Amino acid sequence: MAIVNIKIEGRDFKVDDSLTILQAARACGYNIPSLCSWKNGRCSLASCRVCLVAVKGERRLVHSCAYPIREGLEISINDPMAVEARRTSVELLLSNHSMNCQSCSKNGQCELLEVSRIVGARPDVYVGEKTKTTYDDIAPGLIRDTSKCILCGRCVETCKAEQGLGILGFEKRGFDTIVGPSANRSFADVPCIQCGQCVNVCPTGALMEHSEIDKLDQAFRDGKYVIVQTAPAVRAAIGEEFGEKVGTSCTGKMVAALHRLGFYRVFDTNFGADLTIMEEANEWIKRLATKASKPMITSCSPGWVNYMEYYYPELISHLSSCK
């Protein structure tokens, strides 16, 4: 690694030569919109064409998420051609996108809408035929709606690189291209462990988790005593959603909020988790005294159990029998 000198909009900066233009620009305080690149450029297919910028000496606009920094590079983010190209790229994405934004579960957190606002994209510039839609809600945890997919490839890369599964991929070609399991099968018909990491990285509502809020609302309307039980991780994860430092415990605020929402009782899974540990400890002691499979592996995570059953069935005997 070395420090190099570059210019962004005519201003001099010193940056690490291991960065891309997108990473360097953000480090220097410039916001270049992007959709296929996330985690500060860690994974990018350079497919959305939303991060195009002008570089002195280049005949064409370049993808800032994939273009490496070098000594003396002069970058123009606000070049008129780059500004227009970014707007056009987003407008083309919108032309093949289901625009039921008001009823979309991702409304308020949709990156496509946010980028559209940034670049000034107009939703009705390009009107015509749209790619045939696949809607899959058969699997217990996930919903796939290709009418909202922008082919950014985030889910494909995450499933392959971070989970090591490769369930998702690009199906068909050209205008008919969609993202899904092989042969466009349902998530219920492939060895998907329902971990939800693809949902976490999807910038739109193309991948979502099943929601049971309607059932909850109905229970409140029916006058039932509705209770809630939270997993230990929720008290910290919910804090991150509200800007708290990672790992901050928000137990008190969470319980108070749940009561105000109308829940009759709020229970904590900690006690159940303690019982699980006790049962697994007893089982481990018994296994030590016998020829049972060792080591013993916890069975507390359904996703983990799915993963073992699908990909390492020879290790199932090592799973704890504790349910």
C-alpha positions as CSV (number, residue, x, y, z in Angstrom):
1,M,0.0,0.0,0.0
2,A,1.1,3.5,-0.7
3,I,-0.3,7.0,-0.5
4,V,-1.0,8.7,-3.9
5,N,-2.1,12.2,-4.9
6,I,-5.4,12.6,-6.8
7,K,-7.7,15.4,-7.6
8,I,-11.5,15.4,-7.1
9,E,-13.4,18.3,-8.6
10,G,-10.1,20.1,-8.9
11,R,-9.2,19.7,-5.2
12,D,-6.0,17.8,-4.1
13,F,-6.3,14.8,-1.9
14,K,-4.0,12.1,-0.6
15,V,-5.5,8.6,-0.5
16,D,-4.5,5.0,-0.3
17,D,-3.7,3.4,-3.6
18,S,-5.6,0.2,-2.7
19,L,-9.0,2.1,-2.9
20,T,-11.4,2.4,-5.8
21,I,-12.6,5.8,-7.0
22,L,-15.9,5.3,-5.1
23,Q,-14.1,4.4,-1.9
24,A,-11.6,7.3,-2.2
25,A,-14.3,9.8,-3.0
26,R,-16.4,8.8,0.0
27,A,-13.3,9.0,2.2
28,C,-12.8,12.5,1.0
29,G,-16.3,13.6,1.7
30,Y,-18.0,13.1,-1.7
31,N,-21.1,11.0,-2.1
32,I,-21.2,9.1,-5.4
33,P,-24.5,7.1,-5.6
34,S,-24.3,3.4,-6.1
35,L,-26.6,0.4,-6.0
36,C,-24.6,-2.7,-6.9
37,S,-21.7,-1.8,-4.6
38,W,-22.2,-2.0,-0.9
39,K,-20.2,-2.3,2.3
40,N,-18.0,0.5,1.0
41,G,-17.2,-1.2,-2.2
42,R,-16.4,-4.6,-0.8
43,C,-18.5,-6.4,-3.3
44,S,-19.4,-4.9,-6.7
45,L,-20.3,-6.2,-10.1
46,A,-20.2,-2.8,-11.7
47,S,-23.6,-3.6,-13.2
48,C,-25.9,-0.8,-12.1
49,R,-24.0,2.1,-13.8
50,V,-25.2,4.5,-11.2
51,C,-21.7,5.4,-10.0
52,L,-20.3,6.6,-13.3
53,V,-17.8,9.5,-13.2
54,A,-15.4,11.2,-15.6
55,V,-11.7,10.6,-15.4
56,K,-9.2,12.9,-17.2
57,G,-7.6,11.0,-20.1
58,E,-10.4,8.3,-20.3
59,R,-12.5,8.4,-23.5
60,R,-15.5,7.0,-21.7
61,L,-17.1,7.4,-18.3
62,V,-15.9,4.8,-15.8
63,H,-17.5,2.8,-13.0
64,S,-16.1,4.4,-9.9
65,C,-16.9,1.2,-7.8
66,A,-14.4,-0.8,-9.9
67,Y,-11.9,1.7,-11.1
68,P,-8.7,1.6,-9.0
69,I,-7.0,4.8,-7.7
70,R,-3.5,5.7,-9.1
71,E,-1.1,8.6,-8.8
72,G,-2.2,11.8,-10.5
73,L,-5.8,10.7,-11.2
74,E,-8.2,13.6,-11.9
75,I,-11.8,12.8,-11.2
76,S,-14.9,14.8,-12.0
77,I,-18.1,13.6,-10.3
78,N,-20.2,16.6,-11.5
79,D,-19.1,16.4,-15.1
80,P,-22.4,17.1,-17.1
81,M,-22.1,13.9,-19.1
82,A,-21.6,11.8,-15.9
83,V,-24.6,13.5,-14.1
84,E,-26.8,12.8,-17.1
85,A,-25.6,9.2,-17.5
86,R,-26.3,8.5,-13.8
87,R,-29.8,9.9,-14.1
88,T,-30.4,7.9,-17.3
89,S,-29.2,4.7,-15.6
90,V,-31.6,5.0,-12.7
91,E,-34.5,6.0,-15.1
92,L,-33.9,2.8,-17.1
93,L,-34.0,0.8,-13.8
94,L,-37.2,2.5,-12.9
95,S,-38.7,1.6,-16.3
96,N,-38.6,-2.1,-15.5
97,H,-39.5,-1.7,-11.9
98,S,-42.8,-2.3,-10.1
99,M,-43.8,1.1,-8.8
100,N,-46.2,0.1,-6.1
101,C,-44.0,2.0,-3.6
102,Q,-46.8,2.9,-1.2
103,S,-47.7,-0.7,-0.5
104,C,-44.1,-2.0,-0.7
105,S,-42.7,-3.4,2.5
106,K,-39.4,-1.7,1.8
107,N,-41.0,1.8,1.6
108,G,-38.9,4.2,3.7
109,Q,-35.8,2.0,3.3
110,C,-35.6,1.5,-0.4
111,E,-32.2,2.4,-1.8
112,L,-33.5,2.7,-5.3
113,L,-35.9,5.5,-4.3
114,E,-33.1,7.3,-2.3
115,V,-30.7,7.1,-5.3
116,S,-33.5,8.3,-7.6
117,R,-33.9,11.3,-5.4
118,I,-30.2,12.0,-5.4
119,V,-29.8,11.9,-9.2
120,G,-33.1,13.5,-10.0
121,A,-34.5,10.5,-11.9
122,R,-38.0,10.7,-13.4
123,P,-40.1,7.5,-13.1
124,D,-42.0,7.8,-16.4
125,V,-39.3,8.7,-19.0
126,Y,-39.1,5.2,-20.5
127,V,-42.4,3.4,-20.7
128,G,-42.8,0.0,-22.3
129,E,-42.9,-3.8,-21.8
130,K,-41.5,-5.1,-18.5
131,T,-39.7,-8.4,-17.8
132,K,-42.0,-11.3,-16.9
133,T,-42.4,-11.4,-13.1
134,T,-41.7,-14.4,-10.8
135,Y,-43.4,-14.1,-7.3
136,D,-42.3,-16.8,-4.8
137,D,-43.7,-16.8,-1.3
138,I,-43.8,-20.6,-0.7
139,A,-40.7,-20.9,1.5
140,P,-41.3,-20.3,5.2
141,G,-39.0,-17.4,5.6
142,L,-38.4,-15.6,2.3
143,I,-40.4,-13.8,-0.4
144,R,-38.9,-13.2,-3.9
145,D,-40.5,-10.7,-6.3
146,T,-38.5,-10.2,-9.5
147,S,-40.7,-7.2,-10.5
148,K,-38.7,-5.2,-8.0
149,C,-35.3,-6.7,-8.8
150,I,-32.7,-4.3,-10.3
151,L,-30.2,-7.1,-11.1
152,C,-27.5,-5.6,-8.8
153,G,-26.2,-9.0,-7.8
154,R,-25.8,-8.2,-4.1
155,C,-27.7,-11.3,-3.0
156,V,-25.9,-13.5,-5.5
157,E,-22.5,-12.4,-4.1
158,T,-23.6,-12.5,-0.5
159,C,-25.0,-16.1,-0.7
160,K,-21.8,-17.2,-2.5
161,A,-19.1,-15.3,-0.7
162,E,-20.4,-14.8,2.8
163,Q,-22.6,-17.9,3.2
164,G,-20.7,-20.2,0.9
165,L,-23.9,-21.6,-0.6
166,G,-24.4,-20.1,-4.0
167,I,-28.2,-20.7,-4.0
168,L,-28.9,-17.6,-6.1
169,G,-27.7,-16.7,-9.6
170,F,-28.6,-14.9,-12.8
171,E,-31.2,-16.8,-14.8
172,K,-31.9,-16.4,-18.6
173,R,-30.4,-13.7,-20.7
174,G,-30.9,-10.2,-22.0
175,F,-34.3,-8.6,-21.3
176,D,-35.5,-11.8,-19.7
177,T,-32.7,-11.9,-17.0
178,I,-33.9,-12.5,-13.5
179,V,-32.2,-13.4,-10.2
180,G,-33.2,-16.6,-8.4
181,P,-32.4,-20.2,-7.6
182,S,-31.3,-22.5,-10.4
183,A,-34.1,-23.0,-13.0
184,N,-36.1,-20.3,-11.3
185,R,-37.2,-22.7,-8.6
186,S,-38.8,-21.7,-5.3
187,F,-36.6,-21.1,-2.3
188,A,-38.6,-24.0,-0.8
189,D,-37.3,-26.4,-3.5
190,V,-33.6,-25.7,-3.1
191,P,-31.1,-26.3,-0.2
192,C,-31.6,-22.7,1.1
193,I,-31.1,-22.5,4.9
194,Q,-33.4,-19.4,5.1
195,C,-30.7,-17.4,6.8
196,G,-32.0,-14.1,5.4
197,Q,-28.6,-12.6,4.5
198,C,-29.9,-12.0,0.9
199,V,-32.7,-9.9,2.3
200,N,-30.3,-7.8,4.4
201,V,-28.4,-6.7,1.3
202,C,-31.2,-6.3,-1.2
203,P,-31.6,-2.6,-1.9
204,T,-35.3,-2.9,-2.9
205,G,-38.3,-5.1,-2.0
206,A,-37.2,-7.9,-4.4
207,L,-36.3,-10.0,-1.4
208,M,-38.2,-9.8,1.8
209,E,-38.9,-11.8,4.9
210,H,-42.4,-13.1,5.6
211,S,-44.3,-10.6,7.8
212,E,-46.9,-11.7,10.4
213,I,-47.8,-8.1,11.5
214,D,-51.3,-8.6,10.0
215,K,-51.9,-11.5,12.3
216,L,-50.7,-9.5,15.2
217,D,-53.0,-6.6,14.3
218,Q,-55.9,-9.0,14.1
219,A,-55.2,-10.4,17.5
220,F,-55.2,-6.9,19.0
221,R,-58.5,-6.1,17.2
222,D,-60.0,-9.4,18.6
223,G,-59.2,-8.2,22.1
224,K,-56.8,-11.0,22.9
225,Y,-54.1,-10.8,25.5
226,V,-51.1,-10.5,23.2
227,I,-47.7,-11.3,24.6
228,V,-44.3,-11.0,23.1
229,Q,-41.0,-12.8,23.8
230,T,-37.8,-11.4,22.5
231,A,-34.5,-13.2,21.7
232,P,-31.4,-11.9,23.6
233,A,-29.9,-10.4,20.3
234,V,-32.9,-8.1,19.7
235,R,-32.1,-5.8,22.6
236,A,-28.8,-4.8,20.9
237,A,-29.8,-5.1,17.3
238,I,-32.8,-2.8,17.7
239,G,-30.5,-0.1,19.1
240,E,-28.4,-0.2,15.9
241,E,-31.5,0.6,13.9
242,F,-31.9,3.8,15.9
243,G,-28.3,4.9,15.6
244,E,-27.0,3.5,18.9
245,K,-23.4,2.2,19.2
246,V,-23.1,-1.4,18.1
247,G,-23.7,-3.7,21.1
248,T,-25.7,-1.1,23.1
249,S,-28.4,-2.8,25.2
250,C,-31.8,-1.3,24.8
251,T,-33.8,-3.7,27.0
252,G,-35.6,-1.0,29.0
253,K,-36.6,1.1,26.0
254,M,-37.6,-2.0,24.1
255,V,-39.9,-3.3,26.8
256,A,-41.5,0.1,27.4
257,A,-42.1,0.5,23.7
258,L,-43.7,-2.9,23.4
259,H,-46.0,-2.2,26.3
260,R,-47.0,1.1,24.6
261,L,-47.8,-0.8,21.4
262,G,-50.3,-2.8,23.4
263,F,-48.6,-6.0,24.4
264,Y,-50.1,-7.4,27.6
265,R,-46.8,-9.1,28.8
266,V,-43.2,-8.9,27.6
267,F,-41.1,-12.0,28.2
268,D,-37.4,-12.6,27.8
269,T,-35.9,-15.7,26.1
270,N,-32.9,-15.5,28.4
271,F,-34.5,-18.0,30.8
272,G,-35.3,-20.4,28.0
273,A,-31.7,-20.0,26.7
274,D,-30.4,-20.8,30.2
275,L,-32.6,-24.0,30.3
276,T,-31.2,-25.0,26.9
277,I,-27.6,-24.6,28.1
278,M,-28.4,-26.7,31.2
279,E,-30.0,-29.5,29.1
280,E,-27.1,-29.5,26.6
281,A,-24.6,-29.6,29.5
282,N,-26.4,-32.7,30.9
283,E,-26.5,-34.3,27.5
284,W,-22.8,-33.7,27.1
285,I,-22.0,-35.3,30.4
286,K,-23.9,-38.4,29.4
287,R,-22.1,-38.4,26.0
288,L,-18.8,-38.3,27.7
289,A,-19.6,-41.5,29.6
290,T,-20.7,-43.4,26.4
291,K,-19.6,-43.9,22.9
292,A,-22.0,-41.3,21.6
293,S,-20.7,-38.9,18.9
294,K,-18.3,-36.2,20.0
295,P,-17.9,-33.3,19.9
296,M,-21.5,-32.3,20.5
297,I,-22.9,-29.3,18.5
298,T,-25.7,-27.0,19.7
299,S,-29.0,-27.4,18.0
300,C,-30.4,-24.0,19.1
301,S,-30.3,-22.4,15.6
302,P,-32.8,-23.6,12.9
303,G,-30.6,-22.1,10.2
304,W,-27.6,-23.9,11.4
305,V,-29.5,-27.2,11.6
306,N,-30.8,-26.7,8.1
307,Y,-27.2,-26.0,6.9
308,M,-25.9,-29.3,8.5
309,E,-28.8,-31.3,7.2
310,Y,-28.4,-30.1,3.6
311,Y,-24.6,-29.9,3.4
312,Y,-23.1,-32.0,6.1
313,P,-25.6,-34.8,6.9
314,E,-22.7,-37.1,8.1
315,L,-22.4,-34.8,11.1
316,I,-26.0,-34.9,12.2
317,S,-25.2,-37.4,15.0
318,H,-23.1,-34.6,16.6
319,L,-26.1,-32.3,17.0
320,S,-27.6,-32.0,20.4
321,S,-31.0,-33.6,20.8
322,C,-32.2,-30.6,22.8
323,K,-35.1,-28.9,21.1
